[in-house]
Amino acid sequence: MSTSLSDEILAFFKAYDKDNSGFITPDEIAQVLKEYGYTAPDQDVKELMDQLDKDKNGRVNYEEFYNSIAARY
């Protein structure tokens, strides 16, 4: 059984949404990056948030995340 792109994006989103709030915060981005061995400077996290957080509310919802990732495929 193959995994669809939307299933993969959802799994990726859930990996970042550490507290299962339905949103990704800058702290959660930094935490995941650290788990992969990269200690992100605040500026890098801010730049990523600027790219993902389309409504500029300080957190990334699934729709914003999905649209950003799916646009790259």
Backbone atoms as SQL, in Angstrom:
CREATE TABLE atoms (id INTEGER PRIMARY KEY, chain TEXT, resi INTEGER, resn TEXT, atom TEXT, x REAL, y REAL, z REAL);
INSERT INTO atoms VALUES
  (1, 'A', 1, 'MET', 'N', 0.840, -1.178, 0.000),
  (2, 'A', 1, 'MET', 'CA', 0.000, 0.000, 0.000),
  (3, 'A', 1, 'MET', 'C', 0.888, 1.244, 0.000),
  (4, 'A', 2, 'SER', 'N', 0.665, 2.148, -0.926),
  (5, 'A', 2, 'SER', 'CA', 1.493, 3.339, -0.996),
  (6, 'A', 2, 'SER', 'C', 0.888, 4.467, -0.171),
  (7, 'A', 3, 'THR', 'N', 1.751, 5.313, 0.284),
  (8, 'A', 3, 'THR', 'CA', 1.324, 6.446, 1.074),
  (9, 'A', 3, 'THR', 'C', 1.157, 7.640, 0.146),
  (10, 'A', 4, 'SER', 'N', 0.034, 8.331, 0.267),
  (11, 'A', 4, 'SER', 'CA', -0.191, 9.490, -0.577),
  (12, 'A', 4, 'SER', 'C', 0.595, 10.683, -0.049),
  (13, 'A', 5, 'LEU', 'N', 0.773, 11.662, -0.901),
  (14, 'A', 5, 'LEU', 'CA', 1.488, 12.867, -0.506),
  (15, 'A', 5, 'LEU', 'C', 0.802, 13.525, 0.680),
  (16, 'A', 6, 'SER', 'N', -0.515, 13.575, 0.679),
  (17, 'A', 6, 'SER', 'CA', -1.220, 14.220, 1.793),
  (18, 'A', 6, 'SER', 'C', -1.006, 13.463, 3.101),
  (19, 'A', 7, 'ASP', 'N', -0.917, 12.136, 3.045),
  (20, 'A', 7, 'ASP', 'CA', -0.630, 11.350, 4.246),
  (21, 'A', 7, 'ASP', 'C', 0.780, 11.638, 4.760),
  (22, 'A', 8, 'GLU', 'N', 1.712, 11.771, 3.836),
  (23, 'A', 8, 'GLU', 'CA', 3.086, 12.069, 4.227),
  (24, 'A', 8, 'GLU', 'C', 3.192, 13.463, 4.845),
  (25, 'A', 9, 'ILE', 'N', 2.498, 14.420, 4.268),
  (26, 'A', 9, 'ILE', 'CA', 2.526, 15.783, 4.801),
  (27, 'A', 9, 'ILE', 'C', 1.886, 15.816, 6.180),
  (28, 'A', 10, 'LEU', 'N', 0.788, 15.100, 6.368),
  (29, 'A', 10, 'LEU', 'CA', 0.139, 15.041, 7.680),
  (30, 'A', 10, 'LEU', 'C', 1.076, 14.431, 8.722),
  (31, 'A', 11, 'ALA', 'N', 1.768, 13.377, 8.374),
  (32, 'A', 11, 'ALA', 'CA', 2.712, 12.747, 9.305),
  (33, 'A', 11, 'ALA', 'C', 3.842, 13.714, 9.654),
  (34, 'A', 12, 'PHE', 'N', 4.313, 14.439, 8.671),
  (35, 'A', 12, 'PHE', 'CA', 5.371, 15.424, 8.883),
  (36, 'A', 12, 'PHE', 'C', 4.871, 16.540, 9.809),
  (37, 'A', 13, 'PHE', 'N', 3.644, 17.011, 9.573),
  (38, 'A', 13, 'PHE', 'CA', 3.052, 18.046, 10.424),
  (39, 'A', 13, 'PHE', 'C', 2.948, 17.561, 11.868),
  (40, 'A', 14, 'LYS', 'N', 2.460, 16.347, 12.039),
  (41, 'A', 14, 'LYS', 'CA', 2.310, 15.798, 13.392),
  (42, 'A', 14, 'LYS', 'C', 3.654, 15.655, 14.096),
  (43, 'A', 15, 'ALA', 'N', 4.711, 15.375, 13.343),
  (44, 'A', 15, 'ALA', 'CA', 6.044, 15.271, 13.940),
  (45, 'A', 15, 'ALA', 'C', 6.491, 16.610, 14.509),
  (46, 'A', 16, 'TYR', 'N', 6.080, 17.694, 13.879),
  (47, 'A', 16, 'TYR', 'CA', 6.423, 19.033, 14.370),
  (48, 'A', 16, 'TYR', 'C', 5.474, 19.504, 15.467),
  (49, 'A', 17, 'ASP', 'N', 4.228, 19.097, 15.405),
  (50, 'A', 17, 'ASP', 'CA', 3.220, 19.534, 16.388),
  (51, 'A', 17, 'ASP', 'C', 3.345, 18.698, 17.660),
  (52, 'A', 18, 'LYS', 'N', 4.388, 18.980, 18.416),
  (53, 'A', 18, 'LYS', 'CA', 4.758, 18.161, 19.577),
  (54, 'A', 18, 'LYS', 'C', 3.670, 18.079, 20.643),
  (55, 'A', 19, 'ASP', 'N', 2.901, 19.157, 20.832),
  (56, 'A', 19, 'ASP', 'CA', 1.884, 19.154, 21.886),
  (57, 'A', 19, 'ASP', 'C', 0.487, 18.807, 21.362),
  (58, 'A', 20, 'ASN', 'N', 0.408, 18.391, 20.089),
  (59, 'A', 20, 'ASN', 'CA', -0.863, 18.001, 19.467),
  (60, 'A', 20, 'ASN', 'C', -1.928, 19.090, 19.551),
  (61, 'A', 21, 'SER', 'N', -1.489, 20.339, 19.439),
  (62, 'A', 21, 'SER', 'CA', -2.422, 21.467, 19.513),
  (63, 'A', 21, 'SER', 'C', -3.096, 21.767, 18.185),
  (64, 'A', 22, 'GLY', 'N', -2.577, 21.198, 17.105),
  (65, 'A', 22, 'GLY', 'CA', -3.088, 21.525, 15.781),
  (66, 'A', 22, 'GLY', 'C', -2.337, 22.681, 15.148),
  (67, 'A', 23, 'PHE', 'N', -1.289, 23.131, 15.833),
  (68, 'A', 23, 'PHE', 'CA', -0.467, 24.233, 15.344),
  (69, 'A', 23, 'PHE', 'C', 0.999, 23.923, 15.593),
  (70, 'A', 24, 'ILE', 'N', 1.852, 24.489, 14.755),
  (71, 'A', 24, 'ILE', 'CA', 3.292, 24.408, 14.945),
  (72, 'A', 24, 'ILE', 'C', 3.764, 25.792, 15.373),
  (73, 'A', 25, 'THR', 'N', 4.543, 25.819, 16.433),
  (74, 'A', 25, 'THR', 'CA', 5.075, 27.076, 16.953),
  (75, 'A', 25, 'THR', 'C', 6.571, 27.165, 16.650),
  (76, 'A', 26, 'PRO', 'N', 7.135, 28.345, 16.786),
  (77, 'A', 26, 'PRO', 'CA', 8.584, 28.456, 16.587),
  (78, 'A', 26, 'PRO', 'C', 9.377, 27.537, 17.508),
  (79, 'A', 27, 'ASP', 'N', 8.943, 27.393, 18.737),
  (80, 'A', 27, 'ASP', 'CA', 9.651, 26.505, 19.669),
  (81, 'A', 27, 'ASP', 'C', 9.612, 25.055, 19.196),
  (82, 'A', 28, 'GLU', 'N', 8.490, 24.635, 18.632),
  (83, 'A', 28, 'GLU', 'CA', 8.385, 23.262, 18.143),
  (84, 'A', 28, 'GLU', 'C', 9.288, 23.041, 16.932),
  (85, 'A', 29, 'ILE', 'N', 9.398, 24.050, 16.066),
  (86, 'A', 29, 'ILE', 'CA', 10.304, 23.942, 14.924),
  (87, 'A', 29, 'ILE', 'C', 11.734, 23.782, 15.425),
  (88, 'A', 30, 'ALA', 'N', 12.133, 24.620, 16.354),
  (89, 'A', 30, 'ALA', 'CA', 13.489, 24.544, 16.906),
  (90, 'A', 30, 'ALA', 'C', 13.738, 23.190, 17.559),
  (91, 'A', 31, 'GLN', 'N', 12.730, 22.661, 18.256),
  (92, 'A', 31, 'GLN', 'CA', 12.871, 21.375, 18.930),
  (93, 'A', 31, 'GLN', 'C', 13.092, 20.244, 17.928),
  (94, 'A', 32, 'VAL', 'N', 12.319, 20.223, 16.862),
  (95, 'A', 32, 'VAL', 'CA', 12.471, 19.158, 15.861),
  (96, 'A', 32, 'VAL', 'C', 13.823, 19.269, 15.163),
  (97, 'A', 33, 'LEU', 'N', 14.208, 20.475, 14.814),
  (98, 'A', 33, 'LEU', 'CA', 15.506, 20.648, 14.174),
  (99, 'A', 33, 'LEU', 'C', 16.631, 20.157, 15.085),
  (100, 'A', 34, 'LYS', 'N', 16.502, 20.441, 16.363),
  (101, 'A', 34, 'LYS', 'CA', 17.509, 19.990, 17.329),
  (102, 'A', 34, 'LYS', 'C', 17.554, 18.460, 17.396),
  (103, 'A', 35, 'GLU', 'N', 16.383, 17.821, 17.315),
  (104, 'A', 35, 'GLU', 'CA', 16.326, 16.359, 17.317),
  (105, 'A', 35, 'GLU', 'C', 17.083, 15.767, 16.129),
  (106, 'A', 36, 'TYR', 'N', 17.147, 16.517, 15.037),
  (107, 'A', 36, 'TYR', 'CA', 17.874, 16.071, 13.850),
  (108, 'A', 36, 'TYR', 'C', 19.305, 16.589, 13.820),
  (109, 'A', 37, 'GLY', 'N', 19.758, 17.132, 14.957),
  (110, 'A', 37, 'GLY', 'CA', 21.149, 17.518, 15.080),
  (111, 'A', 37, 'GLY', 'C', 21.474, 18.928, 14.637),
  (112, 'A', 38, 'TYR', 'N', 20.454, 19.744, 14.400),
  (113, 'A', 38, 'TYR', 'CA', 20.696, 21.106, 13.954),
  (114, 'A', 38, 'TYR', 'C', 20.144, 22.080, 14.982),
  (115, 'A', 39, 'THR', 'N', 21.016, 22.820, 15.616),
  (116, 'A', 39, 'THR', 'CA', 20.575, 23.859, 16.544),
  (117, 'A', 39, 'THR', 'C', 20.370, 25.122, 15.731),
  (118, 'A', 40, 'ALA', 'N', 19.111, 25.442, 15.502),
  (119, 'A', 40, 'ALA', 'CA', 18.764, 26.548, 14.618),
  (120, 'A', 40, 'ALA', 'C', 18.879, 27.887, 15.325),
  (121, 'A', 41, 'PRO', 'N', 19.596, 28.815, 14.716),
  (122, 'A', 41, 'PRO', 'CA', 19.583, 30.175, 15.249),
  (123, 'A', 41, 'PRO', 'C', 18.157, 30.730, 15.187),
  (124, 'A', 42, 'ASP', 'N', 17.833, 31.608, 16.103),
  (125, 'A', 42, 'ASP', 'CA', 16.491, 32.197, 16.124),
  (126, 'A', 42, 'ASP', 'C', 16.107, 32.780, 14.774),
  (127, 'A', 43, 'GLN', 'N', 17.070, 33.375, 14.091),
  (128, 'A', 43, 'GLN', 'CA', 16.785, 33.992, 12.789),
  (129, 'A', 43, 'GLN', 'C', 16.335, 32.948, 11.769),
  (130, 'A', 44, 'ASP', 'N', 16.926, 31.760, 11.786),
  (131, 'A', 44, 'ASP', 'CA', 16.520, 30.695, 10.861),
  (132, 'A', 44, 'ASP', 'C', 15.094, 30.241, 11.145),
  (133, 'A', 45, 'VAL', 'N', 14.769, 30.098, 12.414),
  (134, 'A', 45, 'VAL', 'CA', 13.410, 29.701, 12.793),
  (135, 'A', 45, 'VAL', 'C', 12.426, 30.789, 12.384),
  (136, 'A', 46, 'LYS', 'N', 12.787, 32.046, 12.592),
  (137, 'A', 46, 'LYS', 'CA', 11.923, 33.160, 12.205),
  (138, 'A', 46, 'LYS', 'C', 11.680, 33.162, 10.699),
  (139, 'A', 47, 'GLU', 'N', 12.724, 32.936, 9.924),
  (140, 'A', 47, 'GLU', 'CA', 12.577, 32.908, 8.466),
  (141, 'A', 47, 'GLU', 'C', 11.663, 31.772, 8.016),
  (142, 'A', 48, 'LEU', 'N', 11.799, 30.614, 8.636),
  (143, 'A', 48, 'LEU', 'CA', 10.924, 29.491, 8.309),
  (144, 'A', 48, 'LEU', 'C', 9.482, 29.813, 8.680),
  (145, 'A', 49, 'MET', 'N', 9.294, 30.395, 9.859),
  (146, 'A', 49, 'MET', 'CA', 7.937, 30.791, 10.268),
  (147, 'A', 49, 'MET', 'C', 7.357, 31.820, 9.293),
  (148, 'A', 50, 'ASP', 'N', 8.165, 32.768, 8.857),
  (149, 'A', 50, 'ASP', 'CA', 7.691, 33.773, 7.903),
  (150, 'A', 50, 'ASP', 'C', 7.208, 33.129, 6.612),
  (151, 'A', 51, 'GLN', 'N', 7.868, 32.058, 6.194),
  (152, 'A', 51, 'GLN', 'CA', 7.481, 31.351, 4.973),
  (153, 'A', 51, 'GLN', 'C', 6.196, 30.552, 5.163),
  (154, 'A', 52, 'LEU', 'N', 6.038, 29.944, 6.323),
  (155, 'A', 52, 'LEU', 'CA', 4.915, 29.035, 6.557),
  (156, 'A', 52, 'LEU', 'C', 3.668, 29.722, 7.107),
  (157, 'A', 53, 'ASP', 'N', 3.839, 30.684, 7.980),
  (158, 'A', 53, 'ASP', 'CA', 2.735, 31.311, 8.715),
  (159, 'A', 53, 'ASP', 'C', 2.083, 32.407, 7.873),
  (160, 'A', 54, 'LYS', 'N', 1.206, 32.005, 6.986),
  (161, 'A', 54, 'LYS', 'CA', 0.609, 32.933, 6.022),
  (162, 'A', 54, 'LYS', 'C', -0.295, 33.975, 6.674),
  (163, 'A', 55, 'ASP', 'N', -0.979, 33.620, 7.767),
  (164, 'A', 55, 'ASP', 'CA', -1.862, 34.604, 8.401),
  (165, 'A', 55, 'ASP', 'C', -1.164, 35.402, 9.504),
  (166, 'A', 56, 'LYS', 'N', 0.128, 35.133, 9.675),
  (167, 'A', 56, 'LYS', 'CA', 0.998, 35.892, 10.586),
  (168, 'A', 56, 'LYS', 'C', 0.465, 35.963, 12.021),
  (169, 'A', 57, 'ASN', 'N', -0.051, 34.819, 12.509),
  (170, 'A', 57, 'ASN', 'CA', -0.544, 34.771, 13.885),
  (171, 'A', 57, 'ASN', 'C', 0.453, 34.123, 14.847),
  (172, 'A', 58, 'GLY', 'N', 1.655, 33.827, 14.356),
  (173, 'A', 58, 'GLY', 'CA', 2.693, 33.283, 15.213),
  (174, 'A', 58, 'GLY', 'C', 2.690, 31.776, 15.345),
  (175, 'A', 59, 'ARG', 'N', 1.835, 31.114, 14.595),
  (176, 'A', 59, 'ARG', 'CA', 1.785, 29.653, 14.596),
  (177, 'A', 59, 'ARG', 'C', 1.310, 29.180, 13.230),
  (178, 'A', 60, 'VAL', 'N', 1.652, 27.958, 12.896),
  (179, 'A', 60, 'VAL', 'CA', 1.343, 27.396, 11.585),
  (180, 'A', 60, 'VAL', 'C', 0.282, 26.321, 11.747),
  (181, 'A', 61, 'ASN', 'N', -0.848, 26.496, 11.071),
  (182, 'A', 61, 'ASN', 'CA', -1.878, 25.457, 11.114),
  (183, 'A', 61, 'ASN', 'C', -1.632, 24.450, 9.992),
  (184, 'A', 62, 'TYR', 'N', -2.393, 23.384, 9.977),
  (185, 'A', 62, 'TYR', 'CA', -2.163, 22.327, 8.998),
  (186, 'A', 62, 'TYR', 'C', -2.350, 22.830, 7.571),
  (187, 'A', 63, 'GLU', 'N', -3.355, 23.643, 7.336),
  (188, 'A', 63, 'GLU', 'CA', -3.612, 24.139, 5.985),
  (189, 'A', 63, 'GLU', 'C', -2.414, 24.945, 5.457),
  (190, 'A', 64, 'GLU', 'N', -1.870, 25.809, 6.290),
  (191, 'A', 64, 'GLU', 'CA', -0.694, 26.587, 5.887),
  (192, 'A', 64, 'GLU', 'C', 0.481, 25.664, 5.594),
  (193, 'A', 65, 'PHE', 'N', 0.686, 24.699, 6.473),
  (194, 'A', 65, 'PHE', 'CA', 1.784, 23.750, 6.316),
  (195, 'A', 65, 'PHE', 'C', 1.606, 22.932, 5.039),
  (196, 'A', 66, 'TYR', 'N', 0.407, 22.392, 4.852),
  (197, 'A', 66, 'TYR', 'CA', 0.119, 21.568, 3.678),
  (198, 'A', 66, 'TYR', 'C', 0.345, 22.356, 2.390),
  (199, 'A', 67, 'ASN', 'N', -0.234, 23.555, 2.320),
  (200, 'A', 67, 'ASN', 'CA', -0.119, 24.354, 1.103),
  (201, 'A', 67, 'ASN', 'C', 1.331, 24.689, 0.781),
  (202, 'A', 68, 'SER', 'N', 2.119, 24.952, 1.793),
  (203, 'A', 68, 'SER', 'CA', 3.528, 25.279, 1.588),
  (204, 'A', 68, 'SER', 'C', 4.304, 24.072, 1.066),
  (205, 'A', 69, 'ILE', 'N', 4.077, 22.915, 1.661),
  (206, 'A', 69, 'ILE', 'CA', 4.797, 21.698, 1.262),
  (207, 'A', 69, 'ILE', 'C', 4.312, 21.199, -0.087),
  (208, 'A', 70, 'ALA', 'N', 3.003, 21.131, -0.280),
  (209, 'A', 70, 'ALA', 'CA', 2.434, 20.599, -1.526),
  (210, 'A', 70, 'ALA', 'C', 2.833, 21.459, -2.728),
  (211, 'A', 71, 'ALA', 'N', 3.002, 22.755, -2.523),
  (212, 'A', 71, 'ALA', 'CA', 3.394, 23.638, -3.610),
  (213, 'A', 71, 'ALA', 'C', 4.782, 23.305, -4.156),
  (214, 'A', 72, 'ARG', 'N', 5.581, 22.622, -3.354),
  (215, 'A', 72, 'ARG', 'CA', 6.937, 22.278, -3.766),
  (216, 'A', 72, 'ARG', 'C', 6.969, 20.992, -4.616),
  (217, 'A', 73, 'TYR', 'N', 5.858, 20.275, -4.692),
  (218, 'A', 73, 'TYR', 'CA', 5.812, 19.011, -5.439),
  (219, 'A', 73, 'TYR', 'C', 5.103, 19.141, -6.747);
